[in-house]
Amino acid sequence: MRKYLFILLLLPLALAFGGTAHAQFRSEAFSQSYNDDPASPKDSTDTMFSFREFFGGLAHKNPLKIGTMTAGSAVFIGAGQIYNRDYWKLPFVYGGIAGGATAGFILRKEHPTAAKYCFAAAGVAYWATLMDEVMCYESDQHPLAGRATLYSLLVPGLGQIYNGETWKLPIYWGGLMGSVHFYSLNRTQYKRFRRIYREATDTANPYTGPISAQTALYYRNLYRRYRDYSILAIASFYLLQVIDANVFSYMHDFNIADDLSLSIDPAVITPGNAIAMAPGDSAFGVRFGFTF
């Protein structure tokens, strides 16, 4: 009796959800070919960085991957402009970075605030140099995974815009701004209770505030821990959007062709198509089919 009751309950579900679901993938997506021709460009996993390749690219003897160009330019400033043949930009590159750093070094003692602005200007000029060479790098591939990754490294969310996935911006920008907000809040509270704890434990100047040293110590440690968690959250959202830009730029041209399907249909089980059933007996069931 319980068996037939179970079958009657299962039959409407089988009829309601019976159908076929299809997903298609190209067979080439699950295979990888390797080119042994030494003249062909190497895969990005072959070498992390090659000075011979880098300086050969600056001499325009061989092409450079965008990652190699940018990594070398981070040390050899202006190398990206040389590789992109934007020689006219070099005076602005060196003038902006060297001028800001020199002015900051000169003003650091007498005018520390002005010196900070000068050093910040030099940093902005350095950042603009890297951004310019990434934007001007010529490539027939779009989206280029290296460009998307470097965009996200330089400007969080720019890689998603480059990949055409602007709907992700509220997620990453919201996470970053929220983490920065909590970092600022927790840092302020940490510094406040650290100051109170120092005043409460200073025997030379008696403390008359309402917060005890033990309470101040507890909240100082608490907000310091929350501040560290906020830093971890900032780093996590930043790295996540970089990884996202890289992965989805690779998957942008993921094509589908071959059929991979799952079908669910109601079925009648008889002794002819089942095992261990009594002669003449039958039952209702659900049939699952997989097509590879």
C-alpha positions in Angstrom: 0.0 0.0 0.0 2.8 2.4 0.9 4.6 1.6 -2.4 1.5 2.6 -4.5 0.9 5.7 -2.4 4.5 6.8 -3.0 4.1 6.2 -6.7 0.9 8.3 -6.8 2.7 11.1 -5.1 5.7 10.9 -7.4 3.7 10.7 -10.6 2.5 14.4 -10.6 6.0 15.6 -9.9 7.3 13.6 -12.8 4.6 15.0 -15.1 5.1 18.5 -13.9 8.9 18.6 -14.1 9.2 16.2 -17.0 11.2 17.8 -19.9 14.7 18.2 -21.2 17.4 20.6 -20.3 20.3 21.3 -22.7 23.7 22.8 -22.4 26.2 23.0 -25.2 30.0 23.1 -25.2 32.6 23.0 -27.8 34.8 19.9 -27.6 37.8 22.2 -28.2 37.1 23.8 -24.8 38.2 20.5 -23.1 41.3 20.1 -25.1 44.5 22.1 -25.4 47.1 22.0 -28.2 50.7 23.0 -27.9 52.8 24.6 -30.5 56.4 23.4 -30.4 57.6 26.0 -33.0 60.3 28.0 -31.2 59.4 31.0 -33.4 55.8 31.1 -32.1 54.9 33.3 -29.1 55.3 31.4 -25.8 52.5 30.7 -23.5 52.3 33.1 -20.5 53.1 30.2 -18.1 56.4 29.4 -19.8 58.4 32.3 -18.2 57.4 34.9 -15.7 59.7 37.6 -17.0 62.6 37.6 -19.5 65.0 40.5 -19.6 66.1 39.3 -23.1 62.6 39.4 -24.3 61.9 42.8 -22.6 64.9 44.6 -23.9 64.5 43.0 -27.3 61.0 44.4 -27.4 62.2 47.9 -26.5 64.6 47.6 -29.5 61.5 46.4 -31.5 63.2 43.1 -32.4 60.4 41.0 -31.0 56.8 41.6 -29.8 56.1 42.0 -26.1 53.2 40.6 -24.1 51.3 43.4 -22.3 52.2 41.9 -18.9 55.9 41.7 -19.7 55.8 45.3 -21.0 54.1 46.7 -17.9 56.1 44.7 -15.4 59.3 46.0 -17.0 58.0 49.5 -17.1 57.2 49.4 -13.4 61.0 49.5 -12.9 62.3 51.0 -16.1 60.0 54.0 -16.2 58.9 55.0 -19.7 59.7 51.7 -21.3 56.1 51.2 -22.3 56.0 54.5 -24.2 59.2 53.4 -26.0 57.7 50.1 -27.0 54.5 51.8 -28.1 56.6 54.3 -30.1 55.2 57.2 -28.1 58.5 58.9 -27.7 57.0 62.4 -27.5 55.5 61.5 -24.1 58.8 60.7 -22.4 59.6 64.4 -21.4 56.2 64.5 -19.7 56.8 61.2 -18.0 60.2 62.0 -16.6 59.4 65.6 -16.0 56.3 64.9 -14.0 57.8 62.1 -11.8 61.2 63.7 -11.3 59.9 67.2 -10.8 57.3 66.1 -8.2 59.8 63.9 -6.3 62.5 66.6 -6.4 60.2 69.4 -5.2 58.9 67.2 -2.4 62.5 66.3 -1.3 63.4 70.0 -1.2 60.3 71.1 0.7 60.1 68.2 3.1 61.6 70.1 6.1 60.3 73.7 5.8 57.0 72.9 4.2 56.0 69.3 5.0 52.4 69.7 3.8 53.5 71.1 0.4 56.1 68.3 0.2 53.3 65.7 0.6 51.4 67.2 -2.3 54.5 67.1 -4.4 55.2 63.5 -3.6 51.6 62.7 -4.3 51.8 64.4 -7.7 54.9 62.3 -8.5 52.9 59.2 -7.6 50.0 60.2 -9.8 52.4 60.9 -12.7 53.9 57.4 -12.2 50.4 55.8 -12.2 49.4 57.8 -15.3 52.5 56.5 -17.1 51.5 52.9 -16.5 47.9 53.6 -17.4 48.9 55.3 -20.6 51.1 52.4 -21.9 48.4 49.8 -21.1 45.8 51.9 -23.0 48.0 52.5 -26.0 49.2 48.8 -26.3 48.2 47.6 -29.7 46.5 44.2 -30.0 44.1 42.5 -32.4 42.4 40.6 -29.6 39.4 42.0 -27.7 39.0 41.7 -24.9 42.6 41.1 -24.1 43.0 39.3 -20.7 46.2 41.1 -19.8 44.7 44.5 -20.5 41.6 43.7 -18.4 43.8 42.5 -15.5 46.0 45.6 -15.6 43.0 47.9 -15.8 41.6 46.4 -12.6 45.0 46.6 -10.9 45.3 50.3 -11.8 41.6 51.3 -11.3 39.3 48.9 -9.5 36.3 48.1 -11.7 37.8 49.3 -14.9 38.5 45.8 -16.0 34.8 45.0 -15.7 33.9 48.0 -17.8 36.4 46.9 -20.4 34.8 43.4 -20.5 31.4 44.9 -20.9 30.2 43.8 -17.4 29.3 47.1 -15.9 26.5 45.4 -13.8 29.3 44.1 -11.5 30.5 47.6 -10.5 28.0 48.2 -7.7 29.1 44.9 -6.1 32.9 45.6 -6.1 32.7 49.4 -5.6 30.1 48.9 -2.9 32.3 46.3 -1.2 35.4 48.5 -1.4 33.8 51.7 -0.3 32.0 49.9 2.6 35.3 48.3 3.7 37.1 51.7 3.5 34.3 53.3 5.6 34.5 50.7 8.3 38.3 50.9 8.2 38.1 54.7 8.9 35.5 54.3 11.6 37.4 51.5 13.4 40.7 53.3 13.1 39.3 56.4 14.7 37.8 54.5 17.6 41.0 52.5 18.0 43.1 55.7 18.3 40.5 57.2 20.7 40.6 54.3 23.2 44.4 54.0 22.8 44.7 57.6 23.9 42.3 57.1 26.8 44.2 54.0 27.9 47.5 55.9 27.9 46.0 58.7 29.9 44.4 56.3 32.4 47.7 54.5 33.0 49.8 57.7 33.2 50.7 58.0 36.9 52.3 61.4 36.5 49.0 63.0 35.3 46.0 61.6 37.2 43.2 60.6 34.9 39.6 61.7 35.8 37.6 60.5 32.8 34.6 58.2 33.1 36.2 55.2 31.2 38.5 53.0 33.3 41.8 51.7 32.0 40.5 48.1 31.8 37.5 49.2 29.7 39.7 51.3 27.4 42.1 48.4 27.0 39.3 46.1 26.0 37.8 48.5 23.4 41.3 49.4 22.1 42.0 45.8 21.3 38.5 45.3 19.9 38.6 48.2 17.5 42.2 47.3 16.5 40.9 43.8 15.5 38.0 45.3 13.6 40.4 47.7 11.8 42.5 44.7 10.7 39.4 42.9 9.5 38.5 46.0 7.4 42.0 46.0 5.8 41.5 42.3 5.0 38.1 43.1 3.4 39.6 45.9 1.3 42.3 43.6 0.0 39.8 40.8 -0.6 37.5 42.9 -2.7 40.4 44.4 -4.6 41.9 41.0 -5.5 38.5 39.5 -6.3 37.7 42.2 -8.9 41.2 41.7 -10.5 40.7 37.9 -10.7 37.1 38.4 -12.0 38.4 40.7 -14.8 41.1 38.2 -15.8 38.9 35.1 -15.8 35.9 36.6 -17.6 38.0 38.2 -20.3 39.4 34.7 -21.0 35.8 33.3 -21.1 34.4 36.1 -23.3 34.8 34.0 -26.5 33.7 30.7 -25.0 31.7 29.2 -27.8 29.1 26.4 -27.6 28.3 23.7 -30.1 28.2 20.1 -29.0 25.1 18.9 -27.2 25.2 17.9 -23.5 21.7 17.3 -22.3 19.7 15.9 -19.3 16.2 14.7 -19.8 13.6 13.8 -17.1 10.4 12.0 -18.2 7.8 9.8 -16.5 8.1 6.1 -17.3 6.4 2.7 -16.8 8.7 0.0 -15.4 7.8 -3.5 -16.5 9.6 -6.9 -16.1 11.0 -6.4 -19.6 13.0 -3.3 -18.7 13.7 -3.8 -15.0 15.6 -6.2 -12.7 14.2 -8.3 -9.8 10.5 -7.7 -10.6 7.9 -10.4 -10.3 6.3 -11.6 -13.6 3.3 -9.6 -14.6 4.1 -6.8 -12.2 4.6 -3.2 -13.3 5.2 0.2 -11.7 5.3 3.9 -12.5 8.6 5.8 -12.2 10.8 8.5 -13.5 13.4 8.1 -16.3 16.6 10.1 -16.4 18.6 10.4 -19.5 22.0 11.9 -20.1 23.4 12.7 -23.5 27.1 13.4 -24.0 
